[in-house]
């Protein structure tokens, strides 16, 4: 996710515009934006699952879960990302639904589970 944005001004501009509104993107830009955020949420879902399932209770686990929640708040609480979520939420597990719902201001995300 970060590498594609860091290495390409075009991808970075697409992500900025897409975060504001997916509706403003052309069909090919929308496809690229969906690919970027689909991959991002797959990574978040895997990271969240790994910590929940393998990290023992304690400070490390709590810190990692806090880091994941903060990442979702900063990267996902944008109108265009929440448009993506509304279209693709069925691809993610219940824990990811809760993570998105609890860390975004979106009524759509809050109603997703």
Order of alpha helices (4+ residues) and beta strands (2+ residues): alpha-alpha-alpha-alpha-alpha-alpha-alpha
